[in-house]
Amino acid sequence: MKFRANIPPRWIKNAQKSRKRIEPAIVEALQSVISIRRNRPRAQVALKKANHDFKAVLSRWETAYNKENFYRGIRILLELQRNGSSKL
């Protein structure tokens, strides 16, 4: 069974750019958690909210990372099926 579908390299680059755009938000959220732990150790509600925000941003990053790797994997499998080898 031969597949004629293709995953354009642009899809992989778009997924990578999407993931890279989220990384500054991860740094900011992590610094917020660290700052609250250091400066206000008894502020449990603020710490819980900061942890929740950090996990939400990290989840978005992880989804983008998985999407990028899924596209890359499908592209490699299609190239292997067509050519017997892949450059990726």
LINFEN-V590855 format. One record per backbone hydrogen bond with DSSP energy under -1.0 kcal/mol. NH is the residue of the N-H (numbers start at 1). CO is the residue of the C=O. E is the energy in kcal/mol with one decimal. If there is no record, write none. Layout:
BEGIN
<<NH,CO,E> <NH,CO,E>>
END
This chain:
BEGIN
<<11,8,-1.3> <13,9,-2.4> <14,10,-2.8> <15,11,-2.2> <16,12,-2.2> <17,13,-2.7> <18,14,-2.3> <19,15,-2.0> <20,16,-2.7> <21,17,-2.0> <26,22,-1.5> <27,23,-2.1> <28,24,-2.3> <29,25,-2.4> <30,26,-2.6> <31,27,-2.5> <32,28,-1.8> <33,29,-2.0> <34,30,-2.5> <35,31,-2.6> <36,32,-2.4> <37,33,-2.4> <38,34,-2.2> <39,35,-3.1> <40,36,-2.1> <43,40,-1.8> <44,42,-2.0> <47,43,-2.2> <48,44,-2.5> <49,45,-2.3> <50,46,-2.5> <51,47,-2.5> <52,48,-2.2> <53,49,-2.6> <54,50,-2.4> <55,51,-2.5> <56,52,-2.0> <57,53,-2.3> <58,54,-2.6> <59,55,-2.1> <60,56,-1.9> <61,57,-2.1> <62,58,-2.5> <63,59,-2.3> <64,60,-2.0> <65,61,-2.5> <66,62,-2.7> <67,63,-2.2> <68,64,-2.3> <69,65,-2.3> <70,66,-2.2> <71,67,-2.4> <72,68,-2.2> <73,69,-2.5> <74,70,-2.7> <75,71,-2.4> <76,72,-2.3> <77,73,-2.5> <78,74,-2.5> <79,75,-2.3> <80,76,-2.7> <81,77,-2.1> <82,78,-2.1> <83,79,-3.3> <84,80,-1.2>>
END
